[in-house]
């Protein structure tokens, strides 16, 4: 999992990426390809 300041660029890398807020943190998740996981905050 990558920890980034901006997740906007990571979201654009794959069609299945979703930006999700959980417990005050922002995550990028991808069910089809889990290597795109990322966290912010």
Buried (B, 14 or more C-beta within 10 A) or exposed (E): EEEBEEBEEBBEEBEEBEBEEEEEEBBBBBEEEEEBBBBBE
